Amino acid sequence: MRWCDDRDRQQIAALRRRFEQYRVAGLTDAPRSGHPRSINDDKVTEVINKTLPTKPANATHWSTTLMATAPD
């Protein structure tokens, strides 16, 4: 792993330990400290399904402003 720096090696080691202990379930995103998420998984899925197959009018890509002002 010559392409890895020390931080990469630490992350890889942590993921290996989690996998050994919890198998595939250990590779999902763990709860984090700090402010809880303000949107749920259903809303994330809705935004992804709306923005990936479409392109906004008069723009090359979606921005957060365009997504916020787009009609439902």
Phi and psi restraints in degrees (range 20) as a CNS / XPLOR table:
assign (resid 1 and name C) (resid 2 and name N)
       (resid 2 and name CA) (resid 2 and name C) 1.0 -66.3 20.0 2
assign (resid 2 and name N) (resid 2 and name CA)
       (resid 2 and name C) (resid 3 and name N) 1.0 -23.7 20.0 2
assign (resid 2 and name C) (resid 3 and name N)
       (resid 3 and name CA) (resid 3 and name C) 1.0 -79.9 20.0 2
assign (resid 3 and name N) (resid 3 and name CA)
       (resid 3 and name C) (resid 4 and name N) 1.0 -8.8 20.0 2
assign (resid 3 and name C) (resid 4 and name N)
       (resid 4 and name CA) (resid 4 and name C) 1.0 -90.2 20.0 2
assign (resid 4 and name N) (resid 4 and name CA)
       (resid 4 and name C) (resid 5 and name N) 1.0 142.0 20.0 2
assign (resid 4 and name C) (resid 5 and name N)
       (resid 5 and name CA) (resid 5 and name C) 1.0 -95.1 20.0 2
assign (resid 5 and name N) (resid 5 and name CA)
       (resid 5 and name C) (resid 6 and name N) 1.0 -179.2 20.0 2
assign (resid 5 and name C) (resid 6 and name N)
       (resid 6 and name CA) (resid 6 and name C) 1.0 -61.2 20.0 2
assign (resid 6 and name N) (resid 6 and name CA)
       (resid 6 and name C) (resid 7 and name N) 1.0 -37.5 20.0 2
assign (resid 6 and name C) (resid 7 and name N)
       (resid 7 and name CA) (resid 7 and name C) 1.0 -65.9 20.0 2
assign (resid 7 and name N) (resid 7 and name CA)
       (resid 7 and name C) (resid 8 and name N) 1.0 -40.9 20.0 2
assign (resid 7 and name C) (resid 8 and name N)
       (resid 8 and name CA) (resid 8 and name C) 1.0 -60.7 20.0 2
assign (resid 8 and name N) (resid 8 and name CA)
       (resid 8 and name C) (resid 9 and name N) 1.0 -43.5 20.0 2
assign (resid 8 and name C) (resid 9 and name N)
       (resid 9 and name CA) (resid 9 and name C) 1.0 -63.1 20.0 2
assign (resid 9 and name N) (resid 9 and name CA)
       (resid 9 and name C) (resid 10 and name N) 1.0 -39.4 20.0 2
assign (resid 9 and name C) (resid 10 and name N)
       (resid 10 and name CA) (resid 10 and name C) 1.0 -64.1 20.0 2
assign (resid 10 and name N) (resid 10 and name CA)
       (resid 10 and name C) (resid 11 and name N) 1.0 -42.6 20.0 2
assign (resid 10 and name C) (resid 11 and name N)
       (resid 11 and name CA) (resid 11 and name C) 1.0 -65.3 20.0 2
assign (resid 11 and name N) (resid 11 and name CA)
       (resid 11 and name C) (resid 12 and name N) 1.0 -43.0 20.0 2
assign (resid 11 and name C) (resid 12 and name N)
       (resid 12 and name CA) (resid 12 and name C) 1.0 -62.4 20.0 2
assign (resid 12 and name N) (resid 12 and name CA)
       (resid 12 and name C) (resid 13 and name N) 1.0 -43.0 20.0 2
assign (resid 12 and name C) (resid 13 and name N)
       (resid 13 and name CA) (resid 13 and name C) 1.0 -63.5 20.0 2
assign (resid 13 and name N) (resid 13 and name CA)
       (resid 13 and name C) (resid 14 and name N) 1.0 -40.9 20.0 2
assign (resid 13 and name C) (resid 14 and name N)
       (resid 14 and name CA) (resid 14 and name C) 1.0 -64.5 20.0 2
assign (resid 14 and name N) (resid 14 and name CA)
       (resid 14 and name C) (resid 15 and name N) 1.0 -42.7 20.0 2
assign (resid 14 and name C) (resid 15 and name N)
       (resid 15 and name CA) (resid 15 and name C) 1.0 -64.9 20.0 2
assign (resid 15 and name N) (resid 15 and name CA)
       (resid 15 and name C) (resid 16 and name N) 1.0 -38.4 20.0 2
assign (resid 15 and name C) (resid 16 and name N)
       (resid 16 and name CA) (resid 16 and name C) 1.0 -63.7 20.0 2
assign (resid 16 and name N) (resid 16 and name CA)
       (resid 16 and name C) (resid 17 and name N) 1.0 -43.7 20.0 2
assign (resid 16 and name C) (resid 17 and name N)
       (resid 17 and name CA) (resid 17 and name C) 1.0 -61.6 20.0 2
assign (resid 17 and name N) (resid 17 and name CA)
       (resid 17 and name C) (resid 18 and name N) 1.0 -44.3 20.0 2
assign (resid 17 and name C) (resid 18 and name N)
       (resid 18 and name CA) (resid 18 and name C) 1.0 -62.6 20.0 2
assign (resid 18 and name N) (resid 18 and name CA)
       (resid 18 and name C) (resid 19 and name N) 1.0 -39.9 20.0 2
assign (resid 18 and name C) (resid 19 and name N)
       (resid 19 and name CA) (resid 19 and name C) 1.0 -66.1 20.0 2
assign (resid 19 and name N) (resid 19 and name CA)
       (resid 19 and name C) (resid 20 and name N) 1.0 -43.2 20.0 2
assign (resid 19 and name C) (resid 20 and name N)
       (resid 20 and name CA) (resid 20 and name C) 1.0 -60.7 20.0 2
assign (resid 20 and name N) (resid 20 and name CA)
       (resid 20 and name C) (resid 21 and name N) 1.0 -37.9 20.0 2
assign (resid 20 and name C) (resid 21 and name N)
       (resid 21 and name CA) (resid 21 and name C) 1.0 -81.1 20.0 2
assign (resid 21 and name N) (resid 21 and name CA)
       (resid 21 and name C) (resid 22 and name N) 1.0 -43.6 20.0 2
assign (resid 21 and name C) (resid 22 and name N)
       (resid 22 and name CA) (resid 22 and name C) 1.0 -114.5 20.0 2
assign (resid 22 and name N) (resid 22 and name CA)
       (resid 22 and name C) (resid 23 and name N) 1.0 -1.3 20.0 2
assign (resid 22 and name C) (resid 23 and name N)
       (resid 23 and name CA) (resid 23 and name C) 1.0 60.3 20.0 2
assign (resid 23 and name N) (resid 23 and name CA)
       (resid 23 and name C) (resid 24 and name N) 1.0 -144.7 20.0 2
assign (resid 23 and name C) (resid 24 and name N)
       (resid 24 and name CA) (resid 24 and name C) 1.0 -62.3 20.0 2
assign (resid 24 and name N) (resid 24 and name CA)
       (resid 24 and name C) (resid 25 and name N) 1.0 -35.0 20.0 2
assign (resid 24 and name C) (resid 25 and name N)
       (resid 25 and name CA) (resid 25 and name C) 1.0 -60.3 20.0 2
assign (resid 25 and name N) (resid 25 and name CA)
       (resid 25 and name C) (resid 26 and name N) 1.0 -25.7 20.0 2
assign (resid 25 and name C) (resid 26 and name N)
       (resid 26 and name CA) (resid 26 and name C) 1.0 -75.4 20.0 2
assign (resid 26 and name N) (resid 26 and name CA)
       (resid 26 and name C) (resid 27 and name N) 1.0 -11.4 20.0 2
assign (resid 26 and name C) (resid 27 and name N)
       (resid 27 and name CA) (resid 27 and name C) 1.0 -89.9 20.0 2
assign (resid 27 and name N) (resid 27 and name CA)
       (resid 27 and name C) (resid 28 and name N) 1.0 -6.8 20.0 2
assign (resid 27 and name C) (resid 28 and name N)
       (resid 28 and name CA) (resid 28 and name C) 1.0 -72.9 20.0 2
assign (resid 28 and name N) (resid 28 and name CA)
       (resid 28 and name C) (resid 29 and name N) 1.0 165.6 20.0 2
assign (resid 28 and name C) (resid 29 and name N)
       (resid 29 and name CA) (resid 29 and name C) 1.0 -68.2 20.0 2
assign (resid 29 and name N) (resid 29 and name CA)
       (resid 29 and name C) (resid 30 and name N) 1.0 124.4 20.0 2
assign (resid 29 and name C) (resid 30 and name N)
       (resid 30 and name CA) (resid 30 and name C) 1.0 -81.1 20.0 2
assign (resid 30 and name N) (resid 30 and name CA)
       (resid 30 and name C) (resid 31 and name N) 1.0 154.1 20.0 2
assign (resid 30 and name C) (resid 31 and name N)
       (resid 31 and name CA) (resid 31 and name C) 1.0 -58.2 20.0 2
assign (resid 31 and name N) (resid 31 and name CA)
       (resid 31 and name C) (resid 32 and name N) 1.0 145.1 20.0 2
assign (resid 31 and name C) (resid 32 and name N)
       (resid 32 and name CA) (resid 32 and name C) 1.0 -115.2 20.0 2
assign (resid 32 and name N) (resid 32 and name CA)
       (resid 32 and name C) (resid 33 and name N) 1.0 157.5 20.0 2
assign (resid 32 and name C) (resid 33 and name N)
       (resid 33 and name CA) (resid 33 and name C) 1.0 -76.4 20.0 2
assign (resid 33 and name N) (resid 33 and name CA)
       (resid 33 and name C) (resid 34 and name N) 1.0 165.5 20.0 2
assign (resid 33 and name C) (resid 34 and name N)
       (resid 34 and name CA) (resid 34 and name C) 1.0 101.1 20.0 2
assign (resid 34 and name N) (resid 34 and name CA)
       (resid 34 and name C) (resid 35 and name N) 1.0 -165.5 20.0 2
assign (resid 34 and name C) (resid 35 and name N)
       (resid 35 and name CA) (resid 35 and name C) 1.0 -63.3 20.0 2
assign (resid 35 and name N) (resid 35 and name CA)
       (resid 35 and name C) (resid 36 and name N) 1.0 133.6 20.0 2
assign (resid 35 and name C) (resid 36 and name N)
       (resid 36 and name CA) (resid 36 and name C) 1.0 -67.7 20.0 2
assign (resid 36 and name N) (resid 36 and name CA)
       (resid 36 and name C) (resid 37 and name N) 1.0 158.3 20.0 2
assign (resid 36 and name C) (resid 37 and name N)
       (resid 37 and name CA) (resid 37 and name C) 1.0 -59.2 20.0 2
assign (resid 37 and name N) (resid 37 and name CA)
       (resid 37 and name C) (resid 38 and name N) 1.0 144.3 20.0 2
assign (resid 37 and name C) (resid 38 and name N)
       (resid 38 and name CA) (resid 38 and name C) 1.0 -94.7 20.0 2
assign (resid 38 and name N) (resid 38 and name CA)
       (resid 38 and name C) (resid 39 and name N) 1.0 -10.0 20.0 2
assign (resid 38 and name C) (resid 39 and name N)
       (resid 39 and name CA) (resid 39 and name C) 1.0 -128.1 20.0 2
assign (resid 39 and name N) (resid 39 and name CA)
       (resid 39 and name C) (resid 40 and name N) 1.0 152.6 20.0 2
assign (resid 39 and name C) (resid 40 and name N)
       (resid 40 and name CA) (resid 40 and name C) 1.0 -97.7 20.0 2
assign (resid 40 and name N) (resid 40 and name CA)
       (resid 40 and name C) (resid 41 and name N) 1.0 175.5 20.0 2
assign (resid 40 and name C) (resid 41 and name N)
       (resid 41 and name CA) (resid 41 and name C) 1.0 -61.8 20.0 2
assign (resid 41 and name N) (resid 41 and name CA)
       (resid 41 and name C) (resid 42 and name N) 1.0 -34.2 20.0 2
assign (resid 41 and name C) (resid 42 and name N)
       (resid 42 and name CA) (resid 42 and name C) 1.0 -63.5 20.0 2
assign (resid 42 and name N) (resid 42 and name CA)
       (resid 42 and name C) (resid 43 and name N) 1.0 -40.2 20.0 2
assign (resid 42 and name C) (resid 43 and name N)
       (resid 43 and name CA) (resid 43 and name C) 1.0 -68.2 20.0 2
assign (resid 43 and name N) (resid 43 and name CA)
       (resid 43 and name C) (resid 44 and name N) 1.0 -39.5 20.0 2
assign (resid 43 and name C) (resid 44 and name N)
       (resid 44 and name CA) (resid 44 and name C) 1.0 -60.4 20.0 2
assign (resid 44 and name N) (resid 44 and name CA)
       (resid 44 and name C) (resid 45 and name N) 1.0 -46.1 20.0 2
assign (resid 44 and name C) (resid 45 and name N)
       (resid 45 and name CA) (resid 45 and name C) 1.0 -61.1 20.0 2
assign (resid 45 and name N) (resid 45 and name CA)
       (resid 45 and name C) (resid 46 and name N) 1.0 -41.6 20.0 2
assign (resid 45 and name C) (resid 46 and name N)
       (resid 46 and name CA) (resid 46 and name C) 1.0 -61.3 20.0 2
assign (resid 46 and name N) (resid 46 and name CA)
       (resid 46 and name C) (resid 47 and name N) 1.0 -44.5 20.0 2
assign (resid 46 and name C) (resid 47 and name N)
       (resid 47 and name CA) (resid 47 and name C) 1.0 -65.2 20.0 2
assign (resid 47 and name N) (resid 47 and name CA)
       (resid 47 and name C) (resid 48 and name N) 1.0 -42.9 20.0 2
assign (resid 47 and name C) (resid 48 and name N)
       (resid 48 and name CA) (resid 48 and name C) 1.0 -63.0 20.0 2
assign (resid 48 and name N) (resid 48 and name CA)
       (resid 48 and name C) (resid 49 and name N) 1.0 -46.0 20.0 2
assign (resid 48 and name C) (resid 49 and name N)
       (resid 49 and name CA) (resid 49 and name C) 1.0 -66.1 20.0 2
assign (resid 49 and name N) (resid 49 and name CA)
       (resid 49 and name C) (resid 50 and name N) 1.0 -26.5 20.0 2
assign (resid 49 and name C) (resid 50 and name N)
       (resid 50 and name CA) (resid 50 and name C) 1.0 -81.7 20.0 2
assign (resid 50 and name N) (resid 50 and name CA)
       (resid 50 and name C) (resid 51 and name N) 1.0 -37.6 20.0 2
assign (resid 50 and name C) (resid 51 and name N)
       (resid 51 and name CA) (resid 51 and name C) 1.0 -93.3 20.0 2
assign (resid 51 and name N) (resid 51 and name CA)
       (resid 51 and name C) (resid 52 and name N) 1.0 -30.2 20.0 2
assign (resid 51 and name C) (resid 52 and name N)
       (resid 52 and name CA) (resid 52 and name C) 1.0 -66.4 20.0 2
assign (resid 52 and name N) (resid 52 and name CA)
       (resid 52 and name C) (resid 53 and name N) 1.0 -46.0 20.0 2
assign (resid 52 and name C) (resid 53 and name N)
       (resid 53 and name CA) (resid 53 and name C) 1.0 -82.9 20.0 2
assign (resid 53 and name N) (resid 53 and name CA)
       (resid 53 and name C) (resid 54 and name N) 1.0 -4.4 20.0 2
assign (resid 53 and name C) (resid 54 and name N)
       (resid 54 and name CA) (resid 54 and name C) 1.0 -123.7 20.0 2
assign (resid 54 and name N) (resid 54 and name CA)
       (resid 54 and name C) (resid 55 and name N) 1.0 166.9 20.0 2
assign (resid 54 and name C) (resid 55 and name N)
       (resid 55 and name CA) (resid 55 and name C) 1.0 -129.7 20.0 2
assign (resid 55 and name N) (resid 55 and name CA)
       (resid 55 and name C) (resid 56 and name N) 1.0 138.6 20.0 2
assign (resid 55 and name C) (resid 56 and name N)
       (resid 56 and name CA) (resid 56 and name C) 1.0 -67.7 20.0 2
assign (resid 56 and name N) (resid 56 and name CA)
       (resid 56 and name C) (resid 57 and name N) 1.0 153.4 20.0 2
assign (resid 56 and name C) (resid 57 and name N)
       (resid 57 and name CA) (resid 57 and name C) 1.0 -64.5 20.0 2
assign (resid 57 and name N) (resid 57 and name CA)
       (resid 57 and name C) (resid 58 and name N) 1.0 137.1 20.0 2
assign (resid 57 and name C) (resid 58 and name N)
       (resid 58 and name CA) (resid 58 and name C) 1.0 58.6 20.0 2
assign (resid 58 and name N) (resid 58 and name CA)
       (resid 58 and name C) (resid 59 and name N) 1.0 32.3 20.0 2
assign (resid 58 and name C) (resid 59 and name N)
       (resid 59 and name CA) (resid 59 and name C) 1.0 -150.4 20.0 2
assign (resid 59 and name N) (resid 59 and name CA)
       (resid 59 and name C) (resid 60 and name N) 1.0 158.2 20.0 2
assign (resid 59 and name C) (resid 60 and name N)
       (resid 60 and name CA) (resid 60 and name C) 1.0 -90.9 20.0 2
assign (resid 60 and name N) (resid 60 and name CA)
       (resid 60 and name C) (resid 61 and name N) 1.0 -20.1 20.0 2
assign (resid 60 and name C) (resid 61 and name N)
       (resid 61 and name CA) (resid 61 and name C) 1.0 -157.4 20.0 2
assign (resid 61 and name N) (resid 61 and name CA)
       (resid 61 and name C) (resid 62 and name N) 1.0 166.2 20.0 2
assign (resid 61 and name C) (resid 62 and name N)
       (resid 62 and name CA) (resid 62 and name C) 1.0 -79.5 20.0 2
assign (resid 62 and name N) (resid 62 and name CA)
       (resid 62 and name C) (resid 63 and name N) 1.0 137.7 20.0 2
assign (resid 62 and name C) (resid 63 and name N)
       (resid 63 and name CA) (resid 63 and name C) 1.0 -114.7 20.0 2
assign (resid 63 and name N) (resid 63 and name CA)
       (resid 63 and name C) (resid 64 and name N) 1.0 168.6 20.0 2
assign (resid 63 and name C) (resid 64 and name N)
       (resid 64 and name CA) (resid 64 and name C) 1.0 -63.3 20.0 2
assign (resid 64 and name N) (resid 64 and name CA)
       (resid 64 and name C) (resid 65 and name N) 1.0 -34.9 20.0 2
assign (resid 64 and name C) (resid 65 and name N)
       (resid 65 and name CA) (resid 65 and name C) 1.0 -66.0 20.0 2
assign (resid 65 and name N) (resid 65 and name CA)
       (resid 65 and name C) (resid 66 and name N) 1.0 -45.3 20.0 2
assign (resid 65 and name C) (resid 66 and name N)
       (resid 66 and name CA) (resid 66 and name C) 1.0 -64.6 20.0 2
assign (resid 66 and name N) (resid 66 and name CA)
       (resid 66 and name C) (resid 67 and name N) 1.0 -38.9 20.0 2
assign (resid 66 and name C) (resid 67 and name N)
       (resid 67 and name CA) (resid 67 and name C) 1.0 -65.0 20.0 2
assign (resid 67 and name N) (resid 67 and name CA)
       (resid 67 and name C) (resid 68 and name N) 1.0 -38.5 20.0 2
assign (resid 67 and name C) (resid 68 and name N)
       (resid 68 and name CA) (resid 68 and name C) 1.0 -68.2 20.0 2
assign (resid 68 and name N) (resid 68 and name CA)
       (resid 68 and name C) (resid 69 and name N) 1.0 -30.9 20.0 2
assign (resid 68 and name C) (resid 69 and name N)
       (resid 69 and name CA) (resid 69 and name C) 1.0 -97.6 20.0 2
assign (resid 69 and name N) (resid 69 and name CA)
       (resid 69 and name C) (resid 70 and name N) 1.0 -4.8 20.0 2
assign (resid 69 and name C) (resid 70 and name N)
       (resid 70 and name CA) (resid 70 and name C) 1.0 -68.8 20.0 2
assign (resid 70 and name N) (resid 70 and name CA)
       (resid 70 and name C) (resid 71 and name N) 1.0 139.6 20.0 2
assign (resid 70 and name C) (resid 71 and name N)
       (resid 71 and name CA) (resid 71 and name C) 1.0 -68.7 20.0 2
assign (resid 71 and name N) (resid 71 and name CA)
       (resid 71 and name C) (resid 72 and name N) 1.0 150.8 20.0 2
